[in-house]
Amino acid sequence: MGNFKILENGLFSTIQDFGRFGYQSKGITVSGAMDQISLRLANILVGNDENFPCIEMTLKGEKILFESDAIIAVTGADMSFKINGKNVDINKTLFINSGDIFESGFSKNKKISYLAIRGGLRIKKILGSYSTSLRAKIGGYKGRKLIKGDIIEFPDLEKPFSNIVSLDESLIEEVYIDRKVRFTYSSEINRFTQSGIKTFTNSNYKIENDSDRMGYRFSGNIIEHKTDGDIISGGINSGTIQVPGNGNPIVMMADRQTTGGYTKIGQVILADIPYLAQKKPQESVQFKAIEPQEAVNLWIDINKKIETWKNSIEYNYHKVKTCKRYTITINNKSYNIKAMEV
């Protein structure tokens, strides 16, 4: 069994997969990755099932000591990642030797990164998911964010040598290209004035500092209700756009509550939730209404492109018969070399 140890914790990191489904009627939140596309891509890079648990890092990640060999990949935000002090690229497979130190700086672009390890993480599945639910204190590692001293296990590599796999950059460009956040109108649209609806689709809204995994709060031009923003509580989905009485929208995210009593003006489409999730506090967005069928087609299209890229990958994993390590010095610099017989 392999493992790694957290030497320094990041700003806010948890273990997440797609989420915990089928329990909202009992008041249990779905949780899961904020940016599920980046989580999927990280897992694909290392040959995992797309729903294997990853470490979700926000703004700044951990400093980690790997005490076993591993194959890893990082997607999402570029946080100036390093292995043993040397910069490494995101969106490709990385080979880790026992004793290597993986560390992170602050994000240069986007907000959230995902660290996948081949074979996944050896943690307990709770109610069908590995995801951390902070409010319920379940899932992930002890139901909380990761901190210094945590030791997490992962399966030994059965076939530890493979090709380097890189992400198709066109996928990144398509998912995260700068644009308006697209949404579909909700059945409660008649609770807003025409002026209020036009205000929402023609204004810039800034993400507030108190936004979190539960919801992104926005400030900007006030969205006018016909009466007020209160309704009988109803179900909440990922991407639901609530507008309370103050007229400023809130987009519900991964750790959203199961029900809510504010009027809903719309629903952010699935294809744009990862794009929105990667926005930082104080960044501004605009919203654009589209038809439901277009929203469906956009989601189908991005999934087809992910599958096409996935099916093109040649991992070429090899069973390693023997492995020896050497230290060589060139121009007064020392290098650790690993030689494998396959």
C-alpha positions as YAML, in Angstrom:
chain: A
units: angstrom
residues:
- id: 1
  name: MET
  ca: [0.00, 0.00, 0.00]
- id: 2
  name: GLY
  ca: [1.32, 3.45, -0.94]
- id: 3
  name: ASN
  ca: [0.79, 6.67, 0.97]
- id: 4
  name: PHE
  ca: [1.56, 10.36, 1.11]
- id: 5
  name: LYS
  ca: [1.83, 12.80, 4.01]
- id: 6
  name: ILE
  ca: [0.69, 16.42, 4.15]
- id: 7
  name: LEU
  ca: [3.71, 18.49, 5.20]
- id: 8
  name: GLU
  ca: [1.93, 21.84, 4.84]
- id: 9
  name: ASN
  ca: [-1.77, 22.29, 4.26]
- id: 10
  name: GLY
  ca: [-3.13, 24.54, 1.55]
- id: 11
  name: LEU
  ca: [-5.74, 27.26, 1.98]
- id: 12
  name: PHE
  ca: [-8.72, 24.95, 1.59]
- id: 13
  name: SER
  ca: [-8.45, 21.41, 0.25]
- id: 14
  name: THR
  ca: [-10.88, 18.50, 0.47]
- id: 15
  name: ILE
  ca: [-11.36, 15.12, -1.15]
- id: 16
  name: GLN
  ca: [-14.16, 15.08, -3.72]
- id: 17
  name: ASP
  ca: [-15.71, 12.89, -6.41]
- id: 18
  name: PHE
  ca: [-18.94, 13.52, -8.37]
- id: 19
  name: GLY
  ca: [-20.99, 13.75, -5.18]
- id: 20
  name: ARG
  ca: [-23.49, 11.95, -2.98]
- id: 21
  name: PHE
  ca: [-26.76, 11.36, -4.83]
- id: 22
  name: GLY
  ca: [-30.13, 10.04, -3.68]
- id: 23
  name: TYR
  ca: [-30.19, 11.55, -0.19]
- id: 24
  name: GLN
  ca: [-31.41, 15.12, -0.68]
- id: 25
  name: SER
  ca: [-34.88, 14.10, 0.48]
- id: 26
  name: LYS
  ca: [-33.26, 13.32, 3.83]
- id: 27
  name: GLY
  ca: [-31.52, 16.71, 3.95]
- id: 28
  name: ILE
  ca: [-28.07, 15.43, 2.96]
- id: 29
  name: THR
  ca: [-26.24, 17.65, 0.48]
- id: 30
  name: VAL
  ca: [-24.74, 16.29, -2.73]
- id: 31
  name: SER
  ca: [-21.30, 17.94, -2.28]
- id: 32
  name: GLY
  ca: [-18.76, 16.71, -4.87]
- id: 33
  name: ALA
  ca: [-16.30, 18.55, -7.08]
- id: 34
  name: MET
  ca: [-16.97, 22.21, -7.84]
- id: 35
  name: ASP
  ca: [-15.51, 21.68, -11.32]
- id: 36
  name: GLN
  ca: [-16.47, 18.15, -12.30]
- id: 37
  name: ILE
  ca: [-14.92, 18.40, -15.75]
- id: 38
  name: SER
  ca: [-11.45, 19.11, -14.32]
- id: 39
  name: LEU
  ca: [-11.88, 16.21, -11.88]
- id: 40
  name: ARG
  ca: [-12.84, 13.90, -14.75]
- id: 41
  name: LEU
  ca: [-9.89, 15.00, -16.88]
- id: 42
  name: ALA
  ca: [-7.41, 14.48, -14.02]
- id: 43
  name: ASN
  ca: [-8.67, 10.93, -13.50]
- id: 44
  name: ILE
  ca: [-8.55, 10.14, -17.21]
- id: 45
  name: LEU
  ca: [-4.92, 11.32, -17.41]
- id: 46
  name: VAL
  ca: [-3.84, 8.66, -14.89]
- id: 47
  name: GLY
  ca: [-6.13, 5.92, -16.19]
- id: 48
  name: ASN
  ca: [-8.67, 6.03, -13.36]
- id: 49
  name: ASP
  ca: [-12.42, 5.73, -13.45]
- id: 50
  name: GLU
  ca: [-13.70, 9.28, -14.00]
- id: 51
  name: ASN
  ca: [-15.47, 9.31, -10.62]
- id: 52
  name: PHE
  ca: [-12.47, 8.33, -8.51]
- id: 53
  name: PRO
  ca: [-11.81, 10.71, -5.58]
- id: 54
  name: CYS
  ca: [-9.31, 13.53, -6.10]
- id: 55
  name: ILE
  ca: [-7.91, 16.28, -3.92]
- id: 56
  name: GLU
  ca: [-9.68, 19.56, -4.68]
- id: 57
  name: MET
  ca: [-7.36, 22.51, -3.92]
- id: 58
  name: THR
  ca: [-8.63, 26.09, -3.72]
- id: 59
  name: LEU
  ca: [-6.33, 29.04, -4.54]
- id: 60
  name: LYS
  ca: [-3.29, 27.29, -2.98]
- id: 61
  name: GLY
  ca: [-2.58, 23.60, -2.58]
- id: 62
  name: GLU
  ca: [-0.62, 21.39, -0.22]
- id: 63
  name: LYS
  ca: [3.02, 20.48, 0.25]
- id: 64
  name: ILE
  ca: [3.04, 16.68, 0.10]
- id: 65
  name: LEU
  ca: [5.67, 14.03, 0.80]
- id: 66
  name: PHE
  ca: [5.10, 10.92, -1.29]
- id: 67
  name: GLU
  ca: [6.38, 7.92, 0.64]
- id: 68
  name: SER
  ca: [5.71, 5.59, -2.31]
- id: 69
  name: ASP
  ca: [6.00, 5.69, -6.08]
- id: 70
  name: ALA
  ca: [2.94, 7.11, -7.81]
- id: 71
  name: ILE
  ca: [1.54, 8.39, -11.10]
- id: 72
  name: ILE
  ca: [-0.33, 11.68, -10.67]
- id: 73
  name: ALA
  ca: [-1.92, 14.46, -12.71]
- id: 74
  name: VAL
  ca: [-3.13, 17.97, -11.91]
- id: 75
  name: THR
  ca: [-5.84, 19.84, -13.80]
- id: 76
  name: GLY
  ca: [-7.76, 23.09, -13.37]
- id: 77
  name: ALA
  ca: [-5.90, 26.09, -11.97]
- id: 78
  name: ASP
  ca: [-2.15, 26.42, -12.50]
- id: 79
  name: MET
  ca: [-0.71, 26.88, -8.99]
- id: 80
  name: SER
  ca: [2.97, 26.80, -9.99]
- id: 81
  name: PHE
  ca: [3.32, 23.18, -8.92]
- id: 82
  name: LYS
  ca: [6.77, 21.77, -8.23]
- id: 83
  name: ILE
  ca: [8.32, 18.38, -7.61]
- id: 84
  name: ASN
  ca: [11.51, 18.55, -5.53]
- id: 85
  name: GLY
  ca: [11.69, 22.28, -6.21]
- id: 86
  name: LYS
  ca: [11.40, 22.04, -9.99]
- id: 87
  name: ASN
  ca: [8.41, 23.41, -11.87]
- id: 88
  name: VAL
  ca: [6.10, 20.84, -13.47]
- id: 89
  name: ASP
  ca: [3.29, 21.19, -15.98]
- id: 90
  name: ILE
  ca: [-0.37, 20.64, -15.29]
- id: 91
  name: ASN
  ca: [-2.67, 18.70, -17.65]
- id: 92
  name: LYS
  ca: [-0.28, 15.77, -18.12]
- id: 93
  name: THR
  ca: [0.84, 12.66, -16.26]
- id: 94
  name: LEU
  ca: [3.66, 13.09, -13.75]
- id: 95
  name: PHE
  ca: [5.81, 10.29, -12.33]
- id: 96
  name: ILE
  ca: [6.52, 10.39, -8.61]
- id: 97
  name: ASN
  ca: [9.34, 8.53, -6.86]
- id: 98
  name: SER
  ca: [9.22, 7.54, -3.22]
- id: 99
  name: GLY
  ca: [10.60, 10.48, -1.23]
- id: 100
  name: ASP
  ca: [9.56, 13.13, -3.75]
- id: 101
  name: ILE
  ca: [7.99, 16.34, -2.46]
- id: 102
  name: PHE
  ca: [5.10, 17.83, -4.42]
- id: 103
  name: GLU
  ca: [4.20, 21.41, -3.59]
- id: 104
  name: SER
  ca: [2.01, 24.27, -4.71]
- id: 105
  name: GLY
  ca: [2.08, 28.04, -4.91]
- id: 106
  name: PHE
  ca: [-0.92, 30.33, -5.38]
- id: 107
  name: SER
  ca: [-3.13, 29.99, -8.45]
- id: 108
  name: LYS
  ca: [-2.03, 32.03, -11.45]
- id: 109
  name: ASN
  ca: [-5.27, 31.49, -13.32]
- id: 110
  name: LYS
  ca: [-8.62, 30.05, -12.37]
- id: 111
  name: LYS
  ca: [-9.33, 29.09, -8.74]
- id: 112
  name: ILE
  ca: [-9.46, 25.32, -8.21]
- id: 113
  name: SER
  ca: [-7.06, 22.47, -8.99]
- id: 114
  name: TYR
  ca: [-7.56, 18.70, -8.89]
- id: 115
  name: LEU
  ca: [-4.86, 16.20, -7.97]
- id: 116
  name: ALA
  ca: [-5.52, 12.64, -9.16]
- id: 117
  name: ILE
  ca: [-3.43, 9.62, -8.16]
- id: 118
  name: ARG
  ca: [-3.48, 6.43, -10.19]
- id: 119
  name: GLY
  ca: [-5.64, 3.87, -8.38]
- id: 120
  name: GLY
  ca: [-7.50, 6.50, -6.38]
- id: 121
  name: LEU
  ca: [-7.37, 7.08, -2.62]
- id: 122
  name: ARG
  ca: [-7.90, 4.49, 0.12]
- id: 123
  name: ILE
  ca: [-10.65, 6.20, 2.07]
- id: 124
  name: LYS
  ca: [-14.07, 5.09, 3.24]
- id: 125
  name: LYS
  ca: [-17.09, 5.53, 0.98]
- id: 126
  name: ILE
  ca: [-20.04, 7.08, 2.84]
- id: 127
  name: LEU
  ca: [-23.55, 6.81, 1.36]
- id: 128
  name: GLY
  ca: [-22.16, 5.89, -2.04]
- id: 129
  name: SER
  ca: [-19.56, 8.67, -2.29]
- id: 130
  name: TYR
  ca: [-16.06, 9.62, -1.19]
- id: 131
  name: SER
  ca: [-16.89, 13.33, -1.23]
- id: 132
  name: THR
  ca: [-16.26, 15.50, 1.81]
- id: 133
  name: SER
  ca: [-19.42, 17.09, 3.22]
- id: 134
  name: LEU
  ca: [-18.10, 19.70, 5.63]
- id: 135
  name: ARG
  ca: [-21.42, 20.60, 7.22]
- id: 136
  name: ALA
  ca: [-22.35, 16.97, 7.83]
- id: 137
  name: LYS
  ca: [-18.73, 16.11, 8.73]
- id: 138
  name: ILE
  ca: [-18.78, 12.95, 6.63]
- id: 139
  name: GLY
  ca: [-16.81, 11.57, 3.70]
- id: 140
  name: GLY
  ca: [-13.36, 12.43, 2.45]
- id: 141
  name: TYR
  ca: [-10.68, 12.34, 5.14]
- id: 142
  name: LYS
  ca: [-12.42, 12.39, 8.55]
- id: 143
  name: GLY
  ca: [-15.17, 14.60, 7.13]
- id: 144
  name: ARG
  ca: [-12.98, 17.71, 7.05]
- id: 145
  name: LYS
  ca: [-10.48, 19.65, 4.99]
- id: 146
  name: LEU
  ca: [-6.93, 18.35, 4.77]
- id: 147
  name: ILE
  ca: [-4.38, 19.59, 7.32]
- id: 148
  name: LYS
  ca: [-0.70, 19.17, 8.14]
- id: 149
  name: GLY
  ca: [0.13, 15.67, 9.30]
- id: 150
  name: ASP
  ca: [-2.63, 13.83, 7.45]
- id: 151
  name: ILE
  ca: [-1.48, 10.54, 5.93]
- id: 152
  name: ILE
  ca: [-3.56, 9.14, 3.07]
- id: 153
  name: GLU
  ca: [-3.09, 5.76, 1.47]
- id: 154
  name: PHE
  ca: [-3.44, 4.76, -2.17]
- id: 155
  name: PRO
  ca: [-3.09, 1.37, -3.93]
- id: 156
  name: ASP
  ca: [0.35, 0.14, -4.96]
- id: 157
  name: LEU
  ca: [1.09, 0.49, -8.66]
- id: 158
  name: GLU
  ca: [0.60, -2.85, -10.39]
- id: 159
  name: LYS
  ca: [1.83, -1.42, -13.69]
- id: 160
  name: PRO
  ca: [3.83, 1.64, -12.68]
- id: 161
  name: PHE
  ca: [5.40, 2.59, -16.01]
- id: 162
  name: SER
  ca: [3.49, 4.14, -18.91]
- id: 163
  name: ASN
  ca: [3.53, 6.75, -21.63]
- id: 164
  name: ILE
  ca: [3.19, 10.41, -20.70]
- id: 165
  name: VAL
  ca: [-0.39, 11.39, -21.42]
- id: 166
  name: SER
  ca: [-1.27, 15.03, -22.12]
- id: 167
  name: LEU
  ca: [-4.62, 16.74, -22.15]
- id: 168
  name: ASP
  ca: [-6.07, 17.95, -25.44]
- id: 169
  name: GLU
  ca: [-5.70, 21.72, -25.08]
- id: 170
  name: SER
  ca: [-8.72, 22.35, -27.30]
- id: 171
  name: LEU
  ca: [-10.88, 20.88, -24.52]
- id: 172
  name: ILE
  ca: [-9.50, 23.40, -22.04]
- id: 173
  name: GLU
  ca: [-10.08, 26.28, -24.44]
- id: 174
  name: GLU
  ca: [-13.67, 25.23, -25.05]
- id: 175
  name: VAL
  ca: [-14.67, 24.69, -21.43]
- id: 176
  name: TYR
  ca: [-12.98, 27.76, -19.94]
- id: 177
  name: ILE
  ca: [-12.95, 30.33, -22.75]
- id: 178
  name: ASP
  ca: [-14.09, 33.71, -21.41]
- id: 179
  name: ARG
  ca: [-17.80, 34.21, -22.05]
- id: 180
  name: LYS
  ca: [-21.14, 35.04, -20.50]
- id: 181
  name: VAL
  ca: [-22.52, 32.44, -18.09]
- id: 182
  name: ARG
  ca: [-25.39, 30.75, -19.87]
- id: 183
  name: PHE
  ca: [-28.62, 29.80, -18.10]
- id: 184
  name: THR
  ca: [-32.19, 28.73, -18.75]
- id: 185
  name: TYR
  ca: [-35.18, 30.52, -17.23]
- id: 186
  name: SER
  ca: [-37.01, 28.85, -14.35]
- id: 187
  name: SER
  ca: [-40.75, 28.28, -13.93]
- id: 188
  name: GLU
  ca: [-40.72, 31.15, -11.40]
- id: 189
  name: ILE
  ca: [-39.74, 33.75, -14.01]
- id: 190
  name: ASN
  ca: [-43.21, 35.33, -13.72]
- id: 191
  name: ARG
  ca: [-42.33, 36.48, -10.20]
- id: 192
  name: PHE
  ca: [-39.93, 39.06, -11.70]
- id: 193
  name: THR
  ca: [-40.77, 42.24, -13.57]
- id: 194
  name: GLN
  ca: [-39.73, 42.58, -17.21]
- id: 195
  name: SER
  ca: [-37.41, 45.35, -16.10]
- id: 196
  name: GLY
  ca: [-35.87, 43.03, -13.51]
- id: 197
  name: ILE
  ca: [-35.29, 40.30, -16.10]
- id: 198
  name: LYS
  ca: [-33.63, 42.75, -18.50]
- id: 199
  name: THR
  ca: [-31.47, 44.07, -15.67]
- id: 200
  name: PHE
  ca: [-30.23, 40.55, -14.91]
- id: 201
  name: THR
  ca: [-29.24, 39.77, -18.50]
- id: 202
  name: ASN
  ca: [-27.72, 43.17, -19.26]
- id: 203
  name: SER
  ca: [-25.61, 43.79, -16.15]
- id: 204
  name: ASN
  ca: [-22.22, 42.80, -14.78]
- id: 205
  name: TYR
  ca: [-22.29, 40.99, -11.44]
- id: 206
  name: LYS
  ca: [-19.28, 40.76, -9.12]
- id: 207
  name: ILE
  ca: [-18.56, 37.61, -7.09]
- id: 208
  name: GLU
  ca: [-18.51, 38.54, -3.41]
- id: 209
  name: ASN
  ca: [-15.80, 37.50, -0.93]
- id: 210
  name: ASP
  ca: [-18.22, 35.45, 1.18]
- id: 211
  name: SER
  ca: [-18.88, 33.07, -1.73]
- id: 212
  name: ASP
  ca: [-18.01, 29.45, -0.98]
- id: 213
  name: ARG
  ca: [-18.71, 25.85, -1.96]
- id: 214
  name: MET
  ca: [-22.33, 26.32, -0.92]
- id: 215
  name: GLY
  ca: [-23.04, 29.24, -3.23]
- id: 216
  name: TYR
  ca: [-21.56, 32.16, -5.16]
- id: 217
  name: ARG
  ca: [-23.03, 35.47, -4.04]
- id: 218
  name: PHE
  ca: [-23.10, 38.36, -6.52]
- id: 219
  name: SER
  ca: [-23.51, 42.10, -6.21]
- id: 220
  name: GLY
  ca: [-24.63, 44.47, -8.95]
- id: 221
  name: ASN
  ca: [-27.77, 46.06, -10.34]
- id: 222
  name: ILE
  ca: [-30.85, 45.05, -8.37]
- id: 223
  name: ILE
  ca: [-33.17, 42.46, -9.96]
- id: 224
  name: GLU
  ca: [-36.74, 43.64, -9.39]
- id: 225
  name: HIS
  ca: [-39.45, 41.27, -8.10]
- id: 226
  name: LYS
  ca: [-43.14, 41.83, -8.70]
- id: 227
  name: THR
  ca: [-43.74, 41.41, -4.97]
- id: 228
  name: ASP
  ca: [-40.85, 40.01, -2.90]
- id: 229
  name: GLY
  ca: [-38.19, 37.32, -3.02]
- id: 230
  name: ASP
  ca: [-39.75, 34.83, -0.60]
- id: 231
  name: ILE
  ca: [-41.54, 31.65, -1.67]
- id: 232
  name: ILE
  ca: [-42.46, 28.30, -0.15]
- id: 233
  name: SER
  ca: [-39.23, 26.29, 0.06]
- id: 234
  name: GLY
  ca: [-38.52, 24.09, -2.93]
- id: 235
  name: GLY
  ca: [-35.77, 21.83, -4.23]
- id: 236
  name: ILE
  ca: [-32.35, 23.25, -5.12]
- id: 237
  name: ASN
  ca: [-30.04, 21.96, -7.85]
- id: 238
  name: SER
  ca: [-26.45, 22.73, -8.77]
- id: 239
  name: GLY
  ca: [-26.52, 26.00, -10.69]
- id: 240
  name: THR
  ca: [-29.90, 27.20, -9.40]
- id: 241
  name: ILE
  ca: [-29.97, 31.02, -9.47]
- id: 242
  name: GLN
  ca: [-31.83, 32.35, -6.44]
- id: 243
  name: VAL
  ca: [-32.75, 36.01, -6.04]
- id: 244
  name: PRO
  ca: [-33.61, 36.98, -2.44]
- id: 245
  name: GLY
  ca: [-35.41, 40.15, -1.46]
- id: 246
  name: ASN
  ca: [-32.27, 42.29, -1.78]
- id: 247
  name: GLY
  ca: [-32.29, 41.67, -5.56]
- id: 248
  name: ASN
  ca: [-28.74, 40.28, -5.79]
- id: 249
  name: PRO
  ca: [-28.43, 36.78, -7.31]
- id: 250
  name: ILE
  ca: [-26.92, 33.71, -5.64]
- id: 251
  name: VAL
  ca: [-25.82, 30.71, -7.72]
- id: 252
  name: MET
  ca: [-26.01, 27.46, -5.77]
- id: 253
  name: MET
  ca: [-22.89, 25.31, -5.99]
- id: 254
  name: ALA
  ca: [-21.65, 21.88, -4.84]
- id: 255
  name: ASP
  ca: [-22.41, 22.15, -1.09]
- id: 256
  name: ARG
  ca: [-25.81, 23.77, -1.66]
- id: 257
  name: GLN
  ca: [-28.64, 23.16, 0.77]
- id: 258
  name: THR
  ca: [-31.33, 20.72, -0.35]
- id: 259
  name: THR
  ca: [-34.18, 23.26, -0.35]
- id: 260
  name: GLY
  ca: [-34.47, 27.03, -0.54]
- id: 261
  name: GLY
  ca: [-37.13, 29.69, -0.04]
- id: 262
  name: TYR
  ca: [-35.95, 32.41, -2.43]
- id: 263
  name: THR
  ca: [-37.34, 32.96, -5.92]
- id: 264
  name: LYS
  ca: [-35.39, 31.32, -8.71]
- id: 265
  name: ILE
  ca: [-34.81, 33.26, -11.91]
- id: 266
  name: GLY
  ca: [-32.98, 30.49, -13.72]
- id: 267
  name: GLN
  ca: [-30.54, 27.60, -13.82]
- id: 268
  name: VAL
  ca: [-26.89, 27.82, -14.92]
- id: 269
  name: ILE
  ca: [-26.38, 25.14, -17.58]
- id: 270
  name: LEU
  ca: [-24.23, 22.09, -16.83]
- id: 271
  name: ALA
  ca: [-21.62, 23.06, -19.43]
- id: 272
  name: ASP
  ca: [-21.00, 26.40, -17.68]
- id: 273
  name: ILE
  ca: [-20.90, 25.36, -14.01]
- id: 274
  name: PRO
  ca: [-17.18, 24.38, -14.24]
- id: 275
  name: TYR
  ca: [-16.42, 27.73, -15.93]
- id: 276
  name: LEU
  ca: [-18.24, 29.64, -13.18]
- id: 277
  name: ALA
  ca: [-16.72, 27.52, -10.40]
- id: 278
  name: GLN
  ca: [-13.23, 28.60, -11.52]
- id: 279
  name: LYS
  ca: [-14.00, 32.31, -11.06]
- id: 280
  name: LYS
  ca: [-12.37, 34.03, -8.08]
- id: 281
  name: PRO
  ca: [-13.95, 36.53, -5.64]
- id: 282
  name: GLN
  ca: [-14.11, 40.07, -7.07]
- id: 283
  name: GLU
  ca: [-14.24, 38.77, -10.66]
- id: 284
  name: SER
  ca: [-17.27, 39.84, -12.68]
- id: 285
  name: VAL
  ca: [-19.55, 37.82, -14.92]
- id: 286
  name: GLN
  ca: [-22.52, 38.44, -17.17]
- id: 287
  name: PHE
  ca: [-25.44, 36.05, -17.64]
- id: 288
  name: LYS
  ca: [-27.02, 35.00, -20.94]
- id: 289
  name: ALA
  ca: [-30.36, 33.22, -21.36]
- id: 290
  name: ILE
  ca: [-30.55, 30.29, -23.80]
- id: 291
  name: GLU
  ca: [-33.17, 27.68, -24.68]
- id: 292
  name: PRO
  ca: [-33.24, 24.35, -22.79]
- id: 293
  name: GLN
  ca: [-32.49, 22.30, -25.91]
- id: 294
  name: GLU
  ca: [-29.37, 24.36, -26.62]
- id: 295
  name: ALA
  ca: [-28.24, 23.71, -23.04]
- id: 296
  name: VAL
  ca: [-28.70, 19.97, -23.57]
- id: 297
  name: ASN
  ca: [-26.83, 20.05, -26.89]
- id: 298
  name: LEU
  ca: [-23.88, 21.94, -25.36]
- id: 299
  name: TRP
  ca: [-23.55, 19.34, -22.59]
- id: 300
  name: ILE
  ca: [-23.77, 16.46, -25.06]
- id: 301
  name: ASP
  ca: [-21.13, 18.11, -27.25]
- id: 302
  name: ILE
  ca: [-18.54, 18.58, -24.50]
- id: 303
  name: ASN
  ca: [-19.06, 15.01, -23.29]
- id: 304
  name: LYS
  ca: [-18.56, 13.66, -26.81]
- id: 305
  name: LYS
  ca: [-15.29, 15.57, -27.08]
- id: 306
  name: ILE
  ca: [-14.07, 14.25, -23.75]
- id: 307
  name: GLU
  ca: [-14.90, 10.69, -24.85]
- id: 308
  name: THR
  ca: [-13.13, 11.19, -28.19]
- id: 309
  name: TRP
  ca: [-9.96, 12.36, -26.44]
- id: 310
  name: LYS
  ca: [-10.21, 9.59, -23.84]
- id: 311
  name: ASN
  ca: [-10.55, 6.91, -26.51]
- id: 312
  name: SER
  ca: [-7.47, 8.23, -28.32]
- id: 313
  name: ILE
  ca: [-5.17, 7.72, -25.31]
- id: 314
  name: GLU
  ca: [-2.53, 4.99, -25.38]
- id: 315
  name: TYR
  ca: [-1.37, 4.47, -21.80]
- id: 316
  name: ASN
  ca: [0.88, 1.47, -22.55]
- id: 317
  name: TYR
  ca: [1.26, 0.46, -18.91]
- id: 318
  name: HIS
  ca: [4.07, -2.01, -18.27]
- id: 319
  name: LYS
  ca: [4.75, -4.33, -15.37]
- id: 320
  name: VAL
  ca: [8.11, -3.44, -13.85]
- id: 321
  name: LYS
  ca: [10.32, -6.48, -13.12]
- id: 322
  name: THR
  ca: [13.14, -4.66, -11.34]
- id: 323
  name: CYS
  ca: [13.85, -1.07, -10.35]
- id: 324
  name: LYS
  ca: [17.15, 0.52, -9.30]
- id: 325
  name: ARG
  ca: [17.90, 4.09, -8.32]
- id: 326
  name: TYR
  ca: [21.13, 5.99, -8.90]
- id: 327
  name: THR
  ca: [22.49, 9.44, -8.06]
- id: 328
  name: ILE
  ca: [24.62, 11.07, -10.75]
- id: 329
  name: THR
  ca: [26.33, 14.46, -10.81]
- id: 330
  name: ILE
  ca: [26.58, 16.59, -13.95]
- id: 331
  name: ASN
  ca: [28.06, 20.10, -13.86]
- id: 332
  name: ASN
  ca: [27.97, 20.07, -10.06]
- id: 333
  name: LYS
  ca: [24.24, 19.25, -10.04]
- id: 334
  name: SER
  ca: [22.93, 16.00, -8.59]
- id: 335
  name: TYR
  ca: [20.16, 14.00, -10.28]
- id: 336
  name: ASN
  ca: [18.22, 11.01, -9.02]
- id: 337
  name: ILE
  ca: [17.82, 8.45, -11.78]
- id: 338
  name: LYS
  ca: [15.42, 5.50, -11.71]
- id: 339
  name: ALA
  ca: [16.14, 2.58, -14.10]
- id: 340
  name: MET
  ca: [13.39, 0.03, -14.70]
- id: 341
  name: GLU
  ca: [13.36, -3.36, -16.38]
- id: 342
  name: VAL
  ca: [9.96, -4.01, -17.96]
...
